[in-house]
Every structure is written in structure tokens, then in C-alpha cells.
Amino acid sequence: MTEKEKMLAGELYDPSDKELASRRSACHALCQQYNSLLETDKNRENTLAQILGASPAKGVYLQGPIFFDYGCNTRIGEKSYANFNFTVLDCAPVSIGNNVFIGPNVSILTPMHPLRWQERNMFEKPDGSLTDLEYAKPITIEDNCWIAGNVTICGGVTIGAGSVIGAGSVVTRDIPQGVVAVGNPCRVLKKVEQEKTRG
């Protein structure tokens, strides 16, 4: 298996691999380009397409600045929006559904590191360069979710359709559909009421 195949399969891999390092470098440069463009610049959509490796779905709007690690491992559904400082470390697949609202300073983090330092620490490769081993777990945010500001979503998590994640939460486990969940670690607070409400 290539290091890329290992990464996408959730196995330990070497992130210093030339193919992976090249894609990250290209994606980081594209993110800088996107962030330098005015909101009214028509080149923004083209740059975002290069970051994601495909044309964005209809109505996707990322305020910027944005920070993707690979970009091509992330899929964003129609009419989804992310506010300032949207960070996606997409070493594993990231799936964001339709009509997802994402507040400022949200981080979606798929990378994982071994808990034992003996497996986590940097080591020297035969060519003398340093690297480490890591793995990644996918993240899914289903349709119609609202992720409030300053939320961190950790690898391996699915957030169910229609759920709301309160500001400042750290999501470390799955969240069911149709609930309000808050805290560190994030826990279900209540069900989303079906009648019209402001909160």
C-alpha cells in the first residue's frame, strides 16, 4: 500500500511521504490564494474548486480565511456556509452535508496520534530526515446542522442531521440527530423543538 492508501484506510502512515507532502504544499498555497482574494472576486470559486479537487456544490460559501490540509478529501453539500477561520485537517475523508451552518473558528480534525510516546515520537528515516507515524479517522456532519463558533470536532465523529453544537464545544463522540449538544466533552443537552423558536 502507498502511504496515501494507508492514510485513507485509517492505518498508521508516514506524513512525510513525497506524494502527501506535495499535495499538502499545493493545498496550503491554494488556501493562501483563496484568502487573499476579495469576497466579490469571481476567481474565488475556481480556487475553491482546485482546493477541493471538484467544483463546489451549489450555494457553498466559505467566508475565509480557510485552512485545508489536503482539500481533496473534503466534500461539502449544497448551501453550506462556514464563517471566518475554518480549519479542516482532512487526512481522512470529511463529509459535510447540505445546509450546514458553521460558525467562526471551527476546527475539523481527522488526524490521530498514538497515545504511547514510544510510537508517537519523531524518528529518523534512513535518509536522515525526521518523521513520525500517525493515522486518521473520518468525520461526518449530516444535513441541516449548525456548528456554532469555536467548536472542535475530533476524528471518528458523526454529527446527526439537524443537530446543533453549542459554541466552544469539543466533540469527541457521535452526536445523534435532532439534538442540541454542548460542552467539553460535548454532550446532548436537549432535543431540538419542532415548533418555531429562536432558541
N, C-alpha and C positions, 0 to 999 in steps of 0.2 A: 504493500500500500504506500502511496505517496503521503507526505506529511499533511497535505491538504485533505486527502481522503480520511486520514486518521482524525484530523480536526473535526471534520463534518460528521464523523461517526461517533464522536464523543470519547475517543481514545486519547491517551497521552500522546502528545506530538511536540515537535521542535519548532517553536515560532520563528526561529532564525533561518528556517528554510528559505532558499532564494526565491522560490515561486511565491511564497506567502509574504516575504518581506517586500518584494516588488509590488504586489497588489496593494499592500498597506500603504506603501510610499505614494503610489499613484492616487489612491483614495484620499489620503491626507492632503495632497496637493489640490485635488478637485474640491475638497471641503473648503480649503483656504480661498480658492477661486470663487466658490459659491458665496462665501461670507463677505467677500469684497464687493459683490455686485449689489446695486441698489434694488430695493424691493420691486421697483417698476421695470427693471431690466428684463427684457424678453429672453435673454440668454440664461437666466436662472433655471428655467425648466429643462433646457438642454443639458446644463451642467448637472442638475439633479439626476437626469436620465443616465449620464455617464457614471455617476456615483453608484446608482442602484443597479446598473447593468441592464436597464429596461426603462421604457417610458413610464413615468409615474401615472398612477391611476387618476381618473378624472377627479378634479377638485382637491387633490393633495396640495397642502401648503405648509411649508416648513419655514417659520419666521427667520431663523438664523440668529446667531451663529449656530451651525451644526457641526457635529464631530462624529464621523463614522470610522470604524477600523477597516472594514472591507467594503461595506456598502452593498455589494452584490449578494450578500447573504440575508438581506432585509427585504421584506415585502410589506408595502403599506397600501391599505384599501382605500376605496373612494371616499372623498370628502373628509379625510382625516387631517388633523391640524396639530402642529407642535409649535409651542412658543419658544422664547429665547433659550439658548444654551441646551440644545437637545443632543445628548450623547448616546451613541449606540455602539457598543463593542460587540460586533456580530461575528464572533468566531464560530458560533453555532447559528443555525437559522433563527431569525427573528420574524415573527408574523404579527402584523398589526392590522386589525380588521377595518371595516367600513365605519365611518362616522365616529372615529375615536378622537377625543379631545385630550391633548397632552399639554400640561402647564409648563411654566419656565423651570429650568434647572433639573429636568428629569433625566435620569441615567438608566439605561437598559444594558445590563452587564452579563453577558453569557460566559466569560472566562472563569475557570475554576483552577485553583492550585492545590496540590496535595497538602494535607494537614501536617504530615510528618516533615520536619525540616530536612531530614535526610533525603527525601525525594523532591523537595521544593527548591532547595538552594541551587544557585548557579553552578555550572561545572564547565570545565574546559574541553572543547572538542579537539580532535586530532590535529586540526589546522591552527590551534592556539586561540581561536575565538571563544568567547563565553556565550553560553545559552542556558536555558532551563527547560523543564518539561511542564506542560500544562494541558488541561483538557477543557471542554466547554459543554454547556447544556443549553438546549433551545429555550426560547421564551415565546409565549403566545399571548397576545391581547386580543380578545374576541370583539365582535362588533359592538358599537354603541357604548363603549366605556369612556369614563372621564378619569384621567390620571392627573391629580392636582399637582401644584408646584412642589419642587424639591423632593420628589419621590425617587427612590432607588428600587429597581426591580432586578432581582438576582436570578442567575441561571437555573433552569429547570422548572420555572414557574409558568402556570397558565392562569390568566385572569378571565373569568367567565363573562359572557355577554351582558351588557347593561349594568355592570358594576361600577362603583365609584371608589377610588382610592384617595383617602384624605391626605392633605398636604403634609409633607415631611415623613411619610411612611417609608418603611423598609420592608419590601415584600420578599419573603424568603420561602413561602409555600403557596400552593394553589389557593385561589380565591374563587368561590362558587359564583354562579350567575345571579344578577339582580340584587346585590347587597352593597352596603356601604361598609368599607373596611378601613381601619386606621391604625397607626401606631408602629412601634419598633420593638419586636417584630409585628408586622401588620396582622390584625385580627378582625373578624367580622363584628361589626357594631350593631347593625340592624338591616332589615330588608328595605329595598327601595320601595317607597309607597307608590301605588298605582294611580292615585288621584293627582291632579295638578298641584304642584308645590314649588316653592322657591328654596327649599332646603329643610 
